[in-house]
Amino acid sequence: QSALTQPASVSGSPGQSITISCTGTSSDVGGYNYVSWYQQHPGKAPKLMIYEVSNRPSGVSNRFSGSKSGNTASLTISGLQAEDEADYYCSSYTSSSSHVVFGGGTKLTVL
Amino acid sequence: EVQLVQSGAEVKKPGESLKISCKGSGYSFTSYWIGWVRQMPGKGLEWMGIIYPGDSDTRYSPSFQGQVTISADKSISTAYLQWSSLKASDTAMYYCAKTWSSSSLDAFDIWGQGTMVTVSS
């Protein structure tokens, strides 16, 4: 069982917006602004999409945005495109043993 | 270009030892954390541990503490992940990755290509 809880799957049609949630506790998501999101296509290494809750690395589309409320962080993808179909993982720093934990991952299907 | 290049796939028997590597280039290797992430077949990402090559400060996930050893040789800009006695359950893809910031260990912006480790009798 992962320390952070994500829905197993979400889906949306091209052009729509979807949101993926990532729920933790006050010891991780709720306690720190150190939430990151990764995109992973099959057979590929993960790619950083969001860091520190809402910051986008250079080169990441502004269709991707992040936010946090309490112990739940969210990744929103607007204007869904076929290439967005992938697995998405959140991660957070945790005060428990000063390390980082990942969520279980969410499979995004673009219908 | 900033990149991490990992060593090749390995096939080992249970009980054998193994050390895989991750060579950084294109940036100051001693100034950023390097972490290791496990992905078992068909499963999600698991954060194993991280090292700061500048001073060898190392942190482990409780799930991996005592199971693996993370080290680095800053003279050749290379980080390592090693096992003293492999188990079949260690079969997985292992990724190394560097943190985006030198002062925090929370987000990985550059990833290696992965090293597939297969443990089978």
Boltz contact constraints between the chains, C-beta under 6 A:
constraints:
  - contact:
      token1: [A, 34]
      token2: [B, 106]
      max_distance: 6.0
  - contact:
      token1: [A, 36]
      token2: [B, 107]
      max_distance: 6.0
  - contact:
      token1: [A, 45]
      token2: [B, 95]
      max_distance: 6.0
  - contact:
      token1: [A, 45]
      token2: [B, 111]
      max_distance: 6.0
  - contact:
      token1: [A, 45]
      token2: [B, 114]
      max_distance: 6.0
  - contact:
      token1: [A, 46]
      token2: [B, 111]
      max_distance: 6.0
  - contact:
      token1: [A, 48]
      token2: [B, 107]
      max_distance: 6.0
  - contact:
      token1: [A, 48]
      token2: [B, 109]
      max_distance: 6.0
  - contact:
      token1: [A, 51]
      token2: [B, 100]
      max_distance: 6.0
  - contact:
      token1: [A, 51]
      token2: [B, 107]
      max_distance: 6.0
  - contact:
      token1: [A, 57]
      token2: [B, 109]
      max_distance: 6.0
  - contact:
      token1: [A, 89]
      token2: [B, 45]
      max_distance: 6.0
  - contact:
      token1: [A, 93]
      token2: [B, 106]
      max_distance: 6.0
  - contact:
      token1: [A, 97]
      token2: [B, 62]
      max_distance: 6.0
  - contact:
      token1: [A, 98]
      token2: [B, 59]
      max_distance: 6.0
  - contact:
      token1: [A, 99]
      token2: [B, 59]
      max_distance: 6.0
  - contact:
      token1: [A, 99]
      token2: [B, 61]
      max_distance: 6.0
  - contact:
      token1: [A, 100]
      token2: [B, 47]
      max_distance: 6.0
  - contact:
      token1: [A, 100]
      token2: [B, 106]
      max_distance: 6.0
  - contact:
      token1: [A, 102]
      token2: [B, 45]
      max_distance: 6.0
  - contact:
      token1: [A, 102]
      token2: [B, 47]
      max_distance: 6.0
  - contact:
      token1: [A, 104]
      token2: [B, 44]
      max_distance: 6.0
  - contact:
      token1: [A, 105]
      token2: [B, 44]
      max_distance: 6.0
